[in-house]
Amino acid sequence: MENYRMGFDDGSDLDSIDFDALIQNLEDLTKGKDTLTPMFDYQQKRRIGSKGIKSASSGVVVIDGAYALHARLRSLLDIRVAVVGGVHFSLLSKVQYDIGDSCSLDYLIDSIFPLFRKHIEPDLHHAQIRINNSFVSSFREAIYKLKCRSESPDGHPAYAFQGTAHTDNFIEMYLRPPSASEEALTNDWIKVRQSGIKYYLSLGDQRIVDKNFIIRPKAEFEVGRMTLGGLLALGYNVVVSYKRASSSVSNGNLSLSLETIDTLGETFVVLRGMNRKTVGAEATRMGVNGPWITKSYLEMILQRKGVPRLNTPPLLPNTSMTSNQERVIVAPRPIRTSPNLVNRLEDLSQPWTRSPTKSKMEPIVATWHFISSDTSHGSSVIDSSSFRDNMKIAPMPDSYDLDRGLLLAVQAIQALLENKGPPVIVGIGGPSGSGKTSLAHKMANIVGCEVVSLESYFKSEQVKDFKYDDFSSLDLSLLSKNIGNIRNGRRTKVPMFDLETGARSGFKELEVSEDCGVIIFEGVYALHPEIRKSLDLWIAVVGGVHSHLISRVQRDKSRVGCFMSQNDIMMTVFPIFQQHIEPHLVHAHLKIRNDFDPVLSPESSLFVLKSNKQVASQDILKILDPVKLCSFVQNFIDIYLRLPGLPTNGQLAESDCIRFRICEGRFALLIREPIREGNFIIQPKVDFDISTSTVAGLLNLGYQAVACIEASAYIYQDGKILIEVDHLQDTPSPYLQIKGVNKEAVAAAGSTLKLDGSYTTKSYLQIILERLPAMQRSYSGIHAQQAARLQELVEFIQSQGSSSASESSPGRDAAPLEGVIEDMQARIKRLERWHAINTVLWTFLMSALVGYSLYQRKHQ
């Protein structure tokens, strides 16, 4: 809706929105007409043109804005969604923390968001879907910066960097809380950035400095001009203000900026990107070698001019501004009633649109303490310099979510490097699917280190029995030798393991340089006593997809009228976890709860186009980047498990099944609960490895193998899109899938391959079912077709999984797996007889159809 702003109004007033133009655009689209929507430039503070929208482009229009649920628009909307929370709530909590409990929440809202209660909040109650966003900031998608002074006399050095150029002028200011003392930290200040008529706000100095890199989260959000005026009215003071003129070139992955700070009178070269290694490599390629600056512009200004005293005006830019130059426009104090004084905000009953206030703000910088590992010194906090060789980091008492945990983990590594020195050896443990591998790689991207998976240490003779979750399958002697070499600063050879062949494929040399000084080991047993004793930092991760499977089983059991506790399900499905993994996680220095749910997190999804049109491999290769091209062949078997008694409409539905895949020597659970939109399948891309004991546990809970799909996939990818040609067994022609996180790129690839008009959104299970006669399209029908193969697979799982489950739970009283298998095999034999009868009938029917077709063709 921001493009519908009118004129030069600098506020976010309701009257500044051109509702008439927006309504006309919506009415045109609903009538099937193409329409032109306005475009607004916030630097020039005016409309600069329009862009066309075709009515038949996708069939869906999303209106995004503070007034999107206004009464004038609601009658034109089919779905109304309200989102509250995020940094909006965090700012309210910070202001309440800064000024104390003397003001009511209504008073604070009227002060810093004066339009919210009158013009926005009443409309939110008309939403059909209400979302409370708890997100504040995250280093999961951090921005990596390298900064140095420009050596060019004119401040514009020539670098070989291609991309789209643009120029921005910002005014950045820092607001000190009204209750701050002279010694208050800059982390307590609020940063406001003005760009044209837009204002962006961030809380504190949320960044990590590691080596030469400045690492920042995406923590800025847009506010109205009245918010700045309200903060000033509440007693906040602008203590530092400067102008930043920026000329940037961006190529999508990286941006190179020349930034001039008027208060400093200097120009800086800044290289930004989302990947640390990419930013560092690009700086080397361009010949930008520093010296690097890791201080913020605020720190540099304060270092030169000092921290302003509480009764002094803010530091203003050196250059005076003329009347026609940009300036900070401060809004008049909003009109409001006198404050309603209350004792405590927490005692008020607030509507869902209001902030859950906090009695204590969480500090941005964590305080990690060290304790002596020498018992003679007790366990009190000690001076780290006195016990460098004997000290260890003290555990955090609480558990944290993934975003907070990621920041704390990086800060713990920095504390260890500062107090103990390199190397710092980190272990991340937790159950399969908890998110430990993702966390490890995000930490490695931030600190610039290597990640070693404990899967690399499998013993060939153990893995042949599929004992991936057995501690005895790890080569502890080699692991201990590698850690010892790393500890002593020596190069070491880390094994590489091929799960498809079940054997080691070689070794790779690993050296933890003094420049990095960090190595991360991750795996389900990373916190086992035999391993963690050699590590400096222990991190435990629980939740994630691991918890999703337990919740899914509990839901299925309740649908058939059988309630099971999550503990009972875990004992059966993950027998190894509760006995041999979970007891070690409680000793972690940092405990992280991963609340990620792949089904409820569409931002991690892939866009997929599927077609059975034949495309030559050379045509596929033409649309991929030859420099980054990678191709390989993958054979897999997908097995569908279903709980008997689930409600059904007579046909087998993929949503009623748990699907796991046997591929390259692994068992992996596939979570695919897609959204189908037009030609696109939008699905979460989450697979996590499981053991045969997990599959055996599902069978033990009553799940039945009802279908299997065997396929060979020819895969081509270049980092942007992936093209998969699947040859399904018993289907006449292959299916082609184009996958990617960018919807436009996937659509463009499909058009280039001339696939338009041939797409299908059906799953492979649906496609195979439709090839069966109508009477056989239930799960028993496809089971009959695949009876022999299913029996073979069940016997394979029985031989590998039952022994593992029995070893892990020798005293469990649950029904034996063998009984379930015998019952399944008896059922398969009965289905085989039905299959023979169906085959005869099917042959007769097909012969009749072929004969009739030939007869018709002969007489035409």
PyMOL commands that set and color helices and strands:
alter all, ss='L'
color gray80, all
select helices_A, chain A and resi 2-4+14-16+19-30+71-74+87-99+105-112+116-124+186-188+225-233+276-286+297-305+345-347+375-377+384-386+402-419+436-447+454-457+460-463+471-473+476-487+529-532+545-559+566-573+575-585+602-604+617-622+654-656+692-700+743-752+764-770+774-776+779-785+787-808+817-858
alter helices_A, ss='H'
color red, helices_A
select strands_A, chain A and resi 35-41+46-53+81-85+129-133+143-149+164-176+190-195+198-203+208-210+213-216+221-223+237-250+254-261+266-273+370-372+391-393+399-401+424-429+450-453+492-498+503-510+518-522+537-543+590-594+605-611+630-642+657-663+666-671+675-677+680-684+686-690+704-717+722-728+735-740
alter strands_A, ss='S'
color yellow, strands_A
deselect
rebuild
show_as cartoon
